[in-house]
């Protein structure tokens, strides 16, 4: 189903079937955007069947169908709410013929060029036990260092169980603690695979004094480049 901006939306968000709280900054909160945005909430795809090593065909078809629906509704930039949909990048983009970012992991080639092939890049993910080379679409390398929030007390549990309440302070602590695991490798920047980490990116920038990249900022970059006549 479609929810959100009714008149000429530009940004279309394909969102998993989830109901946990999404603070401002989260890709699933329409207040996170500086441009008109619209959400298509999936019915079959959820955290348990998308955070995996290989997506089922019926989920792939559902995502493609959602992308077509958003395009028909007027979106000219389309994204998703989960970085684990990264393997669908090429397939969905070819289907819809529009700018499409399945995941912040699509930024890796750009970050490699910007920071150099020799520089470590820290990747923060929802679950480091599941994120694998296949999710990087050929851009995985030995200078990537990965940490997840799966050992935290709050955010991983809330997302996984679909809890209706979120302790923002504890969630922020989980994210900072996960990022701390990456510091031994002295990363040049941090990349947030999980879109639910975006509300805490300013805290990460302040705490670690590093550039932090996420999908929301990437979408704004694409939107800002659009002709607005």
Backbone as a chain_set.jsonl record, in Angstrom:
{"seq": "XXXXXXXXXXXXXXXXXXXXXXXXXXXXXXXXXXXXXXXXXXXXXXXXXXXXXXXXXXXXXXXXXXXXXXXXXXXXXXXXXXXXXXXXXXXXXXXXXXXXXXXXXXXXXXXXXXXXXXXXXXXXXXXXXXXXXXXXXXXXXXXXXXXXXXXXXXXXXXXXXXXXXXXXXXXXXXXXXXXXXXXXXXXXXXXXXXXXXXXXXXXXXXXXXXXXXXXXXXXXXXXXXXXXX", "coords": {"N": [[0.837, -1.191, 0.0], [0.347, 2.327, -0.522], [1.566, 5.156, 1.21], [1.73, 8.49, 2.549], [3.159, 11.303, 0.92], [0.926, 12.941, -1.204], [0.783, 14.492, -3.522], [2.519, 14.632, -6.448], [5.006, 13.052, -5.688], [8.548, 12.755, -5.238], [10.653, 11.244, -4.11], [10.701, 7.834, -3.572], [10.101, 5.339, -1.23], [10.747, 2.047, -0.575], [9.534, 0.081, 1.81], [10.143, -2.312, 4.359], [7.87, -4.678, 5.862], [7.268, -3.582, 8.702], [6.856, -2.414, 12.111], [8.11, -1.075, 14.149], [9.295, 1.748, 16.136], [10.303, 4.668, 14.336], [12.484, 7.045, 14.509], [12.97, 10.575, 13.709], [15.158, 11.016, 11.041], [15.505, 8.378, 10.458], [15.071, 6.305, 7.607], [12.504, 5.524, 7.097], [10.838, 7.443, 8.115], [8.914, 10.085, 7.21], [9.484, 12.698, 7.868], [12.176, 12.869, 7.752], [13.077, 13.806, 5.381], [14.08, 16.308, 3.012], [12.711, 16.754, 0.79], [9.733, 16.065, -1.191], [8.273, 12.964, -0.345], [7.373, 9.488, -0.446], [6.008, 6.489, 0.838], [6.072, 3.02, 0.216], [4.772, 0.331, 1.668], [5.771, -2.918, 2.126], [4.241, -6.196, 2.066], [4.991, -8.886, 2.374], [7.781, -8.99, 2.719], [9.959, -8.792, 5.417], [11.843, -8.152, 8.471], [12.878, -10.635, 9.355], [12.933, -12.308, 7.079], [14.402, -10.944, 5.205], [16.856, -10.065, 6.202], [19.236, -11.849, 5.517], [21.221, -14.339, 3.772], [20.441, -14.933, 1.193], [17.84, -13.877, -0.858], [14.399, -14.784, -1.105], [12.592, -15.685, -4.07], [9.953, -14.74, -4.27], [10.006, -12.505, -2.655], [11.774, -10.852, -3.985], [10.276, -10.337, -6.281], [8.187, -8.946, -5.093], [9.444, -6.603, -4.218], [10.259, -5.488, -6.669], [7.741, -5.051, -7.812], [6.779, -3.109, -6.033], [8.536, -1.019, -6.584], [7.787, -0.385, -9.207], [5.186, 0.51, -8.678], [5.669, 2.812, -7.152], [7.014, 4.344, -9.04], [4.939, 4.687, -10.89], [3.351, 6.284, -9.332], [4.651, 8.667, -9.404], [7.211, 8.978, -8.384], [10.651, 9.803, -8.786], [13.08, 9.1, -7.859], [14.158, 6.275, -6.228], [14.324, 4.227, -3.328], [15.225, 1.941, -0.636], [14.261, 0.537, 2.566], [16.061, -1.104, 3.798], [19.33, -2.226, 4.062], [20.09, -4.804, 3.448], [18.858, -5.468, 1.138], [20.538, -4.917, -0.88], [21.651, -6.724, -2.889], [19.744, -6.601, -4.904], [20.14, -4.373, -6.399], [21.046, -3.9, -9.189], [19.114, -5.335, -10.662], [16.574, -4.227, -9.98], [16.976, -1.555, -10.703], [17.325, -1.736, -13.475], [14.788, -2.626, -14.155], [13.066, -0.459, -13.568], [14.215, 1.821, -14.631], [15.011, 4.225, -13.445], [16.805, 6.51, -11.218], [18.052, 4.604, -8.607], [18.637, 3.427, -5.383], [19.423, 0.758, -3.614], [20.683, 0.338, -1.241], [22.922, 1.752, 1.203], [25.351, 0.64, 0.761], [25.871, 0.832, -1.882], [27.366, 3.082, -2.125], [30.003, 2.471, -1.819], [31.973, 2.181, -4.013], [32.338, 4.906, -4.682], [33.277, 5.921, -2.213], [35.645, 4.509, -1.98], [37.129, 5.614, -4.082], [37.246, 8.224, -3.172], [38.538, 8.141, -0.644], [40.657, 6.445, -0.973], [42.249, 3.372, -1.957], [43.746, 2.105, -0.058], [42.817, 2.762, 2.424], [41.147, 1.926, 5.427], [37.657, 1.27, 5.705], [34.92, 1.653, 7.759], [32.101, -0.327, 8.353], [28.918, -0.184, 9.557], [26.45, -2.34, 10.651], [23.189, -3.931, 10.803], [23.348, -6.604, 11.574], [26.2, -8.241, 11.96], [26.778, -10.874, 11.711], [25.408, -11.837, 9.602], [25.679, -10.184, 7.361], [27.398, -10.345, 4.347], [29.898, -10.975, 1.761], [28.422, -11.1, -0.603], [26.469, -9.152, -0.358], [27.712, -6.852, -1.078], [27.932, -6.5, -3.753], [30.174, -7.057, -5.452], [32.014, -5.234, -4.511], [33.301, -5.717, -2.176], [36.139, -5.733, -0.037], [39.388, -6.347, 1.487], [39.933, -4.244, 3.116], [37.712, -3.369, 4.309], [36.03, -3.073, 7.337], [33.848, -4.546, 9.599], [31.112, -4.118, 11.792], [28.406, -4.955, 13.968], [25.148, -4.254, 15.454], [24.166, -6.284, 16.935], [24.798, -7.22, 19.469], [23.913, -5.36, 21.21], [21.793, -3.752, 23.724], [19.299, -2.723, 23.092], [18.451, -1.538, 20.4], [18.753, -3.495, 18.309], [17.139, -5.551, 19.301], [14.595, -4.301, 19.417], [14.103, -3.795, 16.695], [14.258, -6.383, 15.579], [12.224, -7.794, 16.932], [10.083, -6.201, 16.476], [9.146, -4.313, 18.317], [7.034, -1.967, 20.041], [7.973, 0.201, 21.397], [10.798, 2.325, 21.9], [13.821, 2.941, 23.44], [15.528, 5.688, 23.096], [17.951, 6.676, 24.058], [19.332, 4.413, 24.976], [19.459, 3.049, 22.56], [21.11, 4.726, 21.074], [23.461, 4.403, 22.532], [23.992, 1.729, 21.945], [24.657, 1.916, 19.228], [26.931, 3.57, 19.227], [28.659, 1.968, 20.743], [28.916, -0.236, 19.056], [30.208, 0.964, 16.879], [32.574, 1.627, 18.113], [33.968, -0.728, 18.129], [35.134, -0.763, 15.673], [37.205, 1.017, 15.697], [39.814, 0.237, 16.229], [40.912, -0.436, 13.826], [41.306, 1.979, 12.689], [39.497, 3.522, 10.871], [38.856, 5.422, 7.867], [36.434, 6.531, 7.399], [32.932, 6.112, 8.227], [30.35, 3.901, 7.255], [26.941, 3.519, 7.152], [25.234, 0.705, 6.981], [22.753, -0.159, 7.882], [19.651, 1.336, 7.788], [18.288, 2.157, 9.992], [20.077, 3.161, 11.728], [20.616, 5.714, 11.104], [19.384, 7.929, 12.55], [21.257, 8.395, 14.496], [23.577, 9.324, 13.453], [24.751, 11.871, 13.639], [25.626, 11.896, 16.258], [27.574, 9.901, 16.081], [29.393, 11.157, 14.344], [30.196, 13.3, 15.917], [31.235, 12.002, 18.183], [33.302, 10.304, 17.257], [34.632, 11.865, 15.473], [34.711, 11.539, 12.682], [33.97, 11.219, 9.14], [30.655, 10.31, 8.358], [28.594, 8.264, 6.511], [25.428, 7.705, 4.995], [22.298, 6.241, 3.817], [20.159, 8.061, 3.638], [21.366, 10.604, 3.353], [22.595, 10.142, 0.896], [20.393, 9.851, -0.79], [19.303, 12.421, -0.586], [21.352, 13.796, -1.845], [21.109, 12.86, -4.488], [18.512, 13.805, -4.978], [18.878, 16.558, -4.742], [20.25, 17.118, -7.022], [18.417, 17.038, -9.017], [16.543, 18.504, -11.704], [14.655, 21.376, -11.081], [12.408, 22.936, -12.295]], "CA": [[0.0, 0.0, 0.0], [1.066, 3.591, -0.576], [1.231, 6.15, 2.227], [2.633, 9.631, 2.564], [2.917, 12.485, 0.097], [-0.085, 12.641, -2.213], [0.933, 15.28, -4.749], [3.79, 14.586, -7.173], [6.171, 12.66, -4.889], [9.787, 12.542, -5.979], [11.397, 10.146, -3.501], [9.876, 6.691, -3.217], [10.782, 4.444, -0.294], [10.206, 0.693, -0.438], [9.765, -0.213, 3.222], [9.774, -3.633, 4.842], [6.668, -4.757, 6.692], [7.72, -3.414, 10.085], [6.046, -1.465, 12.881], [8.867, -0.503, 15.258], [9.417, 3.211, 16.039], [11.301, 5.197, 13.404], [12.716, 8.458, 14.838], [13.401, 11.45, 12.617], [16.473, 10.579, 10.582], [15.284, 7.046, 9.896], [14.608, 6.397, 6.225], [11.072, 5.264, 7.063], [10.114, 8.572, 8.7], [8.821, 11.088, 6.146], [10.069, 13.953, 8.333], [13.623, 12.81, 7.541], [13.395, 14.242, 4.023], [13.961, 17.708, 2.618], [11.97, 16.742, -0.47], [8.533, 15.226, -1.12], [8.593, 11.538, -0.277], [6.233, 8.593, -0.324], [6.399, 5.152, 1.281], [5.31, 1.828, -0.156], [5.049, -0.693, 2.674], [5.635, -4.274, 1.621], [3.439, -7.084, 2.911], [5.681, -10.159, 2.626], [9.176, -8.79, 3.124], [10.131, -8.269, 6.769], [13.215, -8.266, 8.973], [13.326, -12.021, 9.488], [13.194, -12.985, 5.805], [15.263, -10.121, 4.352], [18.199, -10.089, 6.785], [19.645, -13.214, 5.217], [22.26, -14.41, 2.746], [19.835, -15.046, -0.132], [16.432, -13.505, -0.828], [13.456, -15.644, -1.813], [12.13, -15.108, -5.326], [8.703, -13.996, -4.081], [10.345, -11.21, -2.068], [12.35, -10.058, -5.074], [9.152, -9.897, -7.117], [7.422, -7.94, -4.366], [10.214, -5.359, -4.247], [10.161, -4.945, -8.03], [6.383, -4.532, -7.959], [6.685, -1.867, -5.267], [9.27, 0.009, -7.329], [6.927, 0.029, -10.319], [4.065, 1.273, -8.121], [6.173, 4.134, -6.787], [7.262, 5.058, -10.295], [3.633, 5.072, -11.432], [2.816, 7.338, -8.474], [5.372, 9.905, -9.659], [8.567, 9.025, -7.825], [11.733, 9.753, -9.766], [14.221, 8.51, -7.155], [13.582, 5.212, -5.402], [15.262, 3.599, -2.411], [14.603, 0.936, 0.227], [14.479, 0.761, 3.995], [16.943, -2.126, 4.373], [20.561, -2.425, 3.319], [20.24, -6.196, 3.025], [18.295, -5.583, -0.208], [21.584, -4.482, -1.812], [21.831, -7.572, -4.07], [18.736, -6.31, -5.924], [20.434, -3.069, -6.992], [21.041, -3.889, -10.642], [17.866, -5.873, -11.207], [15.489, -3.26, -9.818], [17.269, -0.352, -11.489], [17.029, -2.034, -14.884], [13.339, -2.767, -14.297], [12.316, 0.799, -13.481], [14.845, 2.855, -15.441], [15.12, 5.46, -12.668], [17.811, 6.438, -10.162], [17.629, 3.673, -7.56], [19.661, 3.016, -4.425], [18.884, -0.283, -2.74], [21.414, 0.295, 0.025], [24.076, 2.652, 1.301], [26.529, -0.082, 0.284], [26.115, 1.313, -3.25], [28.305, 4.203, -2.052], [31.379, 2.012, -1.604], [32.92, 2.571, -5.07], [32.615, 6.337, -4.521], [34.107, 6.116, -1.019], [36.974, 3.981, -2.289], [37.8, 6.627, -4.89], [37.436, 9.443, -2.381], [39.443, 7.962, 0.495], [41.818, 5.658, -1.381], [42.101, 1.921, -1.836], [44.525, 1.618, 1.081], [42.226, 3.238, 3.679], [40.045, 1.132, 5.972], [36.321, 1.853, 5.805], [34.113, 0.944, 8.742], [30.706, -0.548, 7.984], [28.04, -0.521, 10.684], [25.335, -3.106, 10.121], [22.2, -4.464, 11.74], [23.818, -7.891, 12.096], [27.462, -8.575, 11.301], [26.835, -12.325, 11.5], [24.674, -12.158, 8.373], [26.202, -9.398, 6.24], [28.48, -11.088, 3.71], [30.445, -10.368, 0.546], [27.385, -11.013, -1.638], [25.702, -7.918, -0.183], [28.522, -5.715, -1.527], [27.852, -6.422, -5.223], [31.492, -7.03, -6.072], [32.851, -4.159, -3.973], [33.88, -6.115, -0.887], [37.595, -5.876, -0.054], [39.947, -6.662, 2.802], [40.072, -3.023, 3.9], [36.437, -3.106, 4.977], [35.894, -3.651, 8.664], [32.403, -4.588, 9.81], [30.595, -4.363, 13.14], [26.948, -4.887, 14.021], [24.521, -3.875, 16.726], [23.463, -7.468, 17.445], [25.089, -7.451, 20.887], [23.391, -4.249, 22.008], [20.677, -4.041, 24.636], [18.025, -2.094, 22.742], [18.014, -1.29, 19.028], [18.616, -4.754, 17.567], [15.968, -6.255, 19.845], [13.379, -3.592, 19.001], [13.904, -4.015, 15.26], [14.031, -7.808, 15.311], [10.944, -8.229, 17.496], [9.019, -5.273, 16.107], [8.604, -3.722, 19.541], [6.345, -0.689, 19.818], [8.653, 1.255, 22.14], [12.238, 2.406, 21.702], [14.569, 3.826, 24.318], [16.465, 6.323, 22.169], [19.264, 6.815, 24.695], [19.985, 3.103, 24.926], [19.728, 2.749, 21.152], [22.304, 5.496, 20.707], [24.598, 3.732, 23.168], [24.269, 0.519, 21.159], [25.295, 2.294, 17.965], [28.279, 4.053, 19.541], [29.456, 0.815, 21.173], [29.235, -1.028, 17.866], [31.213, 1.703, 16.111], [33.834, 1.586, 18.853], [34.662, -1.957, 17.734], [35.827, -0.521, 14.41], [38.226, 2.048, 15.831], [41.155, -0.345, 16.244], [41.396, -0.444, 12.442], [41.474, 3.379, 12.293], [38.802, 3.752, 9.6], [38.842, 6.779, 7.323], [35.049, 6.981, 7.469], [31.967, 5.086, 8.601], [29.218, 3.734, 6.353], [25.842, 2.883, 7.877], [24.417, -0.2, 6.163], [21.394, -0.215, 8.435], [19.002, 2.65, 7.722], [17.777, 2.503, 11.32], [21.167, 3.793, 12.472], [20.771, 7.101, 10.65], [19.081, 8.956, 13.552], [22.369, 8.54, 15.432], [24.799, 9.604, 12.699], [25.416, 13.074, 14.153], [26.33, 11.467, 17.465], [28.777, 9.198, 15.637], [30.33, 12.153, 13.813], [30.712, 14.069, 17.044], [31.973, 11.146, 19.119], [34.514, 9.732, 16.662], [35.235, 12.879, 14.605], [34.913, 10.906, 11.383], [32.841, 11.327, 8.218], [29.685, 9.211, 8.445], [27.752, 8.246, 5.319], [24.245, 6.849, 5.101], [21.44, 6.236, 2.634], [19.341, 9.275, 3.589], [22.185, 11.664, 2.754], [22.797, 9.809, -0.515], [19.141, 10.159, -1.485], [19.235, 13.879, -0.67], [22.323, 14.201, -2.864], [20.464, 12.61, -5.775], [17.361, 14.699, -5.126], [19.366, 17.917, -4.923], [20.764, 17.267, -8.382], [17.302, 17.012, -9.96], [16.065, 19.774, -12.248], [13.435, 21.827, -10.407], [11.962, 24.09, -13.059]], "C": [[0.871, 1.239, 0.0], [0.616, 4.509, 0.544], [2.148, 7.339, 2.046], [2.203, 10.733, 1.631], [1.962, 12.16, -1.041], [0.194, 13.314, -3.539], [2.359, 15.212, -5.271], [4.981, 14.222, -6.3], [7.392, 12.474, -5.768], [10.547, 11.343, -5.425], [10.417, 9.041, -3.13], [10.665, 5.726, -2.357], [10.054, 3.112, -0.236], [10.544, 0.219, 0.968], [9.324, -1.628, 3.575], [8.512, -3.552, 5.688], [7.088, -4.767, 8.158], [6.867, -2.361, 10.772], [6.8, -0.859, 14.057], [9.004, 1.009, 15.066], [10.551, 3.62, 15.098], [11.489, 6.689, 13.692], [13.079, 9.263, 13.592], [14.864, 11.146, 12.295], [16.418, 9.202, 9.968], [14.689, 7.183, 8.498], [13.111, 6.168, 6.096], [10.225, 6.329, 7.725], [10.098, 9.699, 7.665], [9.387, 12.444, 6.559], [11.592, 13.983, 8.159], [14.049, 13.467, 6.236], [13.208, 15.741, 3.825], [13.149, 17.859, 1.337], [10.717, 15.889, -0.304], [8.902, 13.745, -1.188], [7.33, 10.731, -0.041], [6.74, 7.191, -0.013], [5.471, 4.102, 0.689], [5.706, 0.741, 0.834], [4.763, -2.073, 2.099], [4.79, -5.117, 2.565], [4.188, -8.358, 3.285], [7.074, -9.964, 3.208], [9.257, -8.142, 4.499], [11.564, -8.509, 7.229], [13.705, -9.71, 8.936], [13.637, -12.686, 8.152], [14.023, -12.164, 4.818], [16.69, -10.066, 4.886], [18.708, -11.523, 6.687], [20.694, -13.177, 4.109], [21.699, -14.487, 1.337], [18.337, -14.799, -0.047], [15.588, -14.49, -1.622], [12.921, -14.921, -3.045], [10.864, -14.283, -5.136], [8.95, -12.626, -3.46], [10.952, -10.285, -3.118], [11.24, -9.498, -5.954], [8.335, -8.816, -6.42], [8.133, -6.589, -4.385], [10.128, -4.705, -5.629], [8.773, -4.357, -8.271], [6.19, -3.22, -7.228], [7.388, -0.728, -5.99], [8.444, 0.52, -8.507], [5.753, 0.873, -9.82], [4.494, 2.683, -7.747], [6.466, 4.974, -8.026], [5.949, 5.551, -10.892], [3.008, 6.205, -10.633], [3.589, 8.645, -8.604], [6.762, 9.998, -9.085], [9.597, 9.008, -8.944], [13.072, 9.374, -9.148], [13.629, 7.476, -6.206], [14.673, 4.568, -4.564], [14.521, 2.554, -1.584], [14.944, 1.225, 1.682], [15.466, -0.223, 4.607], [18.15, -2.368, 3.487], [20.775, -3.839, 2.836], [19.549, -6.47, 1.69], [19.31, -5.179, -1.279], [21.756, -5.393, -3.025], [20.833, -7.312, -5.193], [19.029, -5.032, -6.702], [20.294, -3.069, -8.518], [19.72, -4.313, -11.241], [16.732, -4.862, -11.13], [15.738, -2.022, -10.676], [16.957, -0.572, -12.966], [15.524, -2.11, -15.127], [12.644, -1.414, -14.398], [12.928, 1.926, -14.298], [14.917, 4.211, -14.777], [16.325, 5.369, -11.746], [17.289, 5.602, -8.997], [18.829, 3.344, -6.688], [19.037, 2.011, -3.474], [19.47, -0.19, -1.344], [22.516, 1.344, 0.02], [25.349, 1.968, 0.825], [26.853, 0.275, -1.166], [27.134, 2.449, -3.27], [29.763, 3.757, -2.004], [32.339, 2.357, -2.743], [33.315, 4.047, -4.987], [33.554, 6.575, -3.339], [35.521, 5.596, -1.242], [37.782, 4.994, -3.113], [38.151, 7.847, -4.049], [38.519, 9.289, -1.322], [40.669, 7.114, 0.165], [41.654, 4.176, -1.1], [42.806, 1.353, -0.616], [43.868, 1.936, 2.424], [41.116, 2.31, 4.166], [38.748, 1.935, 5.982], [35.525, 1.009, 6.782], [32.663, 0.862, 8.306], [29.928, -0.968, 9.223], [26.778, -1.164, 10.137], [24.374, -3.539, 11.224], [22.7, -5.755, 12.363], [25.055, -8.329, 11.322], [27.602, -10.067, 11.056], [26.223, -12.723, 10.164], [25.226, -11.409, 7.16], [27.429, -10.095, 5.651], [28.892, -10.411, 2.408], [29.393, -10.198, -0.54], [26.58, -9.719, -1.551], [26.439, -6.692, -0.739], [28.61, -5.614, -3.048], [29.211, -6.261, -5.902], [32.436, -5.985, -5.523], [33.374, -4.463, -2.566], [35.399, -6.209, -1.034], [38.11, -6.03, 1.366], [40.225, -5.431, 3.648], [38.744, -2.587, 4.533], [36.447, -3.791, 6.334], [34.45, -3.471, 9.107], [32.08, -4.857, 11.275], [29.084, -4.196, 13.112], [26.443, -4.53, 15.399], [23.867, -5.071, 17.409], [23.722, -7.757, 18.918], [24.597, -6.324, 21.788], [22.183, -4.648, 22.835], [19.325, -3.63, 24.08], [17.668, -2.167, 21.259], [17.811, -2.573, 18.227], [17.37, -5.504, 18.011], [14.671, -5.62, 19.358], [13.076, -3.853, 17.529], [13.534, -5.466, 14.981], [12.654, -8.265, 15.763], [9.782, -7.333, 17.092], [8.36, -4.634, 17.307], [8.023, -2.337, 19.26], [7.021, 0.478, 20.528], [10.156, 1.16, 21.931], [12.826, 3.388, 22.694], [15.7, 4.432, 23.494], [17.867, 6.438, 22.758], [20.025, 5.497, 24.658], [20.338, 2.716, 23.494], [20.987, 3.469, 20.685], [23.56, 4.864, 21.3], [24.988, 2.476, 22.401], [25.061, 0.851, 19.9], [26.73, 2.76, 18.204], [29.181, 2.889, 19.943], [29.837, -0.071, 19.992], [30.323, -0.348, 17.043], [32.578, 1.664, 16.788], [34.656, 0.354, 18.476], [35.502, -1.755, 16.472], [37.07, 0.345, 14.564], [39.642, 1.496, 15.848], [41.774, -0.36, 14.847], [41.602, 0.965, 11.882], [40.813, 3.675, 10.94], [38.859, 5.214, 9.175], [37.454, 7.382, 7.374], [34.185, 5.816, 7.917], [30.823, 5.091, 7.599], [28.14, 2.951, 7.086], [25.034, 2.017, 6.919], [22.97, -0.146, 6.587], [20.78, 1.182, 8.455], [18.45, 3.089, 9.069], [18.854, 3.097, 12.221], [21.284, 5.279, 12.158], [20.387, 8.16, 11.678], [20.249, 9.257, 14.489], [23.666, 8.945, 14.723], [25.51, 10.862, 13.195], [26.179, 12.768, 15.434], [27.622, 10.751, 17.096], [29.819, 10.179, 15.118], [31.003, 12.921, 14.949], [31.644, 13.225, 17.909], [33.309, 10.685, 18.542], [35.251, 10.705, 15.742], [35.655, 12.279, 13.263], [33.749, 11.243, 10.458], [31.944, 10.093, 8.356], [28.731, 9.331, 7.265], [26.583, 7.295, 5.521], [23.373, 7.011, 3.864], [20.598, 7.498, 2.521], [20.119, 10.418, 2.944], [22.42, 11.408, 1.269], [21.557, 10.135, -1.341], [18.974, 11.673, -1.626], [20.206, 14.417, -1.726], [21.735, 14.009, -4.259], [19.317, 13.587, -6.017], [17.803, 16.132, -5.391], [19.892, 18.187, -6.318], [19.658, 17.295, -9.431], [16.979, 18.42, -10.46], [14.75, 20.145, -11.576], [12.948, 23.103, -11.091], [10.543, 24.482, -12.743]], "O": [[2.008, 1.205, 0.47], [-0.581, 4.632, 0.805], [3.223, 7.217, 1.459], [1.021, 11.066, 1.553], [2.179, 11.192, -1.769], [-0.131, 12.758, -4.588], [3.292, 15.677, -4.617], [5.902, 15.03, -6.18], [7.27, 12.075, -6.926], [11.034, 10.512, -6.192], [9.419, 9.289, -2.452], [11.777, 5.337, -2.715], [8.875, 3.059, 0.115], [11.711, -0.017, 1.281], [8.264, -2.085, 3.146], [8.14, -2.482, 6.168], [7.243, -5.824, 8.769], [6.237, -1.527, 10.121], [6.189, -0.189, 14.889], [8.846, 1.502, 13.95], [11.614, 2.999, 15.072], [10.735, 7.514, 13.176], [13.448, 8.704, 12.559], [15.697, 11.036, 13.195], [17.19, 8.886, 9.063], [13.89, 8.085, 8.246], [12.506, 6.568, 5.102], [9.018, 6.148, 7.885], [11.153, 10.209, 7.287], [9.734, 13.255, 5.701], [12.222, 15.013, 8.396], [15.24, 13.667, 6.001], [12.305, 16.356, 4.393], [12.932, 18.974, 0.862], [10.639, 15.079, 0.62], [9.739, 13.336, -1.992], [6.344, 11.235, 0.497], [7.769, 6.76, -0.534], [4.251, 4.269, 0.663], [6.849, 0.284, 0.835], [3.654, -2.355, 1.644], [4.645, -4.779, 3.74], [4.035, -8.857, 4.4], [7.488, -10.707, 4.098], [8.691, -7.072, 4.722], [12.394, -9.009, 6.469], [14.836, -9.969, 8.526], [14.518, -13.544, 8.089], [14.315, -12.631, 3.718], [17.639, -10.026, 4.103], [18.623, -12.301, 7.638], [21.012, -12.114, 3.577], [22.392, -14.146, 0.378], [17.643, -15.437, 0.745], [16.003, -14.973, -2.676], [12.813, -13.694, -3.058], [10.71, -13.237, -5.767], [8.193, -11.688, -3.706], [10.677, -9.085, -3.136], [11.265, -8.324, -6.327], [7.848, -7.885, -7.061], [7.493, -5.55, -4.55], [9.942, -3.492, -5.73], [8.645, -3.287, -8.866], [5.52, -2.317, -7.73], [6.894, 0.399, -6.009], [8.408, 1.722, -8.769], [5.369, 1.845, -10.47], [3.765, 3.643, -7.997], [6.195, 6.174, -8.049], [5.855, 6.691, -11.345], [2.232, 6.996, -11.17], [3.22, 9.638, -7.976], [7.438, 11.008, -9.281], [9.44, 8.289, -9.931], [14.087, 9.332, -9.843], [12.696, 7.778, -5.461], [15.8, 4.384, -5.024], [13.334, 2.31, -1.801], [15.804, 2.052, 1.982], [15.694, -0.187, 5.817], [18.011, -2.678, 2.304], [21.556, -4.066, 1.913], [19.64, -7.579, 1.164], [18.969, -5.11, -2.459], [21.992, -4.881, -4.119], [21.049, -7.754, -6.321], [18.249, -4.646, -7.573], [19.497, -2.307, -9.066], [19.254, -3.722, -12.215], [16.008, -4.663, -12.106], [14.815, -1.501, -11.302], [16.392, 0.3, -13.626], [15.042, -1.703, -16.184], [11.74, -1.237, -15.214], [12.239, 2.892, -14.628], [14.889, 5.239, -15.454], [16.828, 4.272, -11.504], [16.209, 5.867, -8.468], [19.906, 3.022, -7.192], [18.218, 2.371, -2.628], [18.832, -0.592, -0.371], [22.982, 1.768, -1.037], [26.33, 2.644, 0.516], [27.972, 0.051, -1.628], [27.705, 2.749, -4.318], [30.665, 4.585, -2.135], [33.452, 2.798, -2.459], [34.476, 4.4, -5.194], [34.513, 7.34, -3.448], [36.486, 6.179, -0.748], [38.97, 5.201, -2.865], [39.225, 8.43, -4.2], [39.327, 10.195, -1.121], [41.619, 7.072, 0.946], [41.006, 3.778, -0.132], [42.501, 0.242, -0.184], [44.31, 1.435, 3.458], [40.234, 1.945, 3.388], [38.754, 3.139, 6.24], [35.464, -0.214, 6.648], [32.064, 1.87, 7.933], [30.239, -1.977, 9.856], [26.114, -0.604, 9.264], [24.705, -3.516, 12.41], [22.5, -5.982, 13.556], [24.962, -8.739, 10.165], [28.456, -10.487, 10.274], [26.486, -13.812, 9.652], [25.238, -11.947, 6.053], [28.382, -10.398, 6.369], [28.309, -9.405, 2.006], [29.463, -9.249, -1.321], [26.064, -9.242, -2.562], [25.852, -5.617, -0.856], [29.292, -4.733, -3.571], [29.377, -5.441, -6.804], [33.557, -5.854, -6.014], [33.832, -3.566, -1.859], [35.892, -6.709, -2.044], [37.363, -5.865, 2.331], [40.7, -5.551, 4.777], [38.675, -1.56, 5.208], [36.83, -4.954, 6.452], [33.893, -2.378, 9.005], [32.695, -5.71, 11.914], [28.548, -3.403, 12.338], [27.192, -4.503, 16.375], [23.099, -4.9, 18.355], [22.942, -8.469, 19.551], [24.842, -6.339, 22.994], [21.625, -5.733, 22.671], [18.298, -4.129, 24.54], [16.675, -2.799, 20.9], [16.801, -2.719, 17.539], [16.631, -6.034, 17.181], [13.753, -6.323, 18.934], [11.929, -4.103, 17.161], [12.598, -5.738, 14.229], [11.989, -9.032, 15.066], [8.624, -7.669, 17.338], [7.145, -4.433, 17.318], [8.47, -1.634, 18.355], [6.671, 1.632, 20.28], [10.716, 0.071, 21.802], [12.384, 4.533, 22.781], [16.706, 3.775, 23.227], [18.858, 6.311, 22.038], [21.216, 5.466, 24.347], [21.389, 2.126, 23.245], [21.824, 2.893, 19.989], [24.598, 4.8, 20.643], [26.173, 2.19, 22.228], [26.014, 0.155, 19.551], [27.638, 2.385, 17.463], [30.339, 2.829, 19.529], [30.95, -0.594, 19.935], [31.249, -1.003, 16.566], [33.612, 1.667, 16.12], [35.886, 0.387, 18.502], [36.463, -2.487, 16.233], [37.901, 0.402, 13.658], [40.583, 2.214, 15.513], [42.994, -0.304, 14.696], [42.022, 1.126, 10.737], [41.494, 4.036, 9.98], [38.904, 6.119, 10.008], [37.305, 8.604, 7.391], [34.645, 4.676, 7.979], [30.381, 6.148, 7.149], [28.39, 1.853, 7.584], [24.239, 2.533, 6.134], [22.067, -0.094, 5.752], [21.328, 2.1, 9.067], [18.173, 4.272, 9.266], [18.571, 3.491, 13.352], [21.973, 6.016, 12.864], [21.011, 9.221, 11.692], [20.232, 10.263, 15.197], [24.737, 8.91, 15.329], [26.739, 10.92, 13.177], [27.254, 13.319, 15.667], [28.655, 10.971, 17.729], [31.004, 10.043, 15.422], [32.212, 13.156, 14.937], [32.712, 13.682, 18.316], [34.324, 10.673, 19.239], [36.357, 10.416, 15.284], [36.771, 12.477, 12.782], [32.65, 11.525, 10.935], [32.434, 8.968, 8.457], [28.13, 10.384, 7.05], [26.718, 6.232, 6.127], [23.671, 7.812, 2.978], [20.345, 7.964, 1.41], [19.591, 11.122, 2.083], [22.443, 12.345, 0.471], [21.664, 10.637, -2.46], [18.547, 12.152, -2.677], [19.9, 15.389, -2.417], [21.849, 14.89, -5.112], [19.165, 14.127, -7.113], [17.175, 16.841, -6.176], [19.975, 19.337, -6.75], [19.926, 17.547, -10.606], [17.124, 19.399, -9.728], [13.833, 19.326, -11.507], [13.06, 24.2, -10.543], [10.027, 25.443, -13.314]]}, "num_chains": 1, "name": "protein.A"}
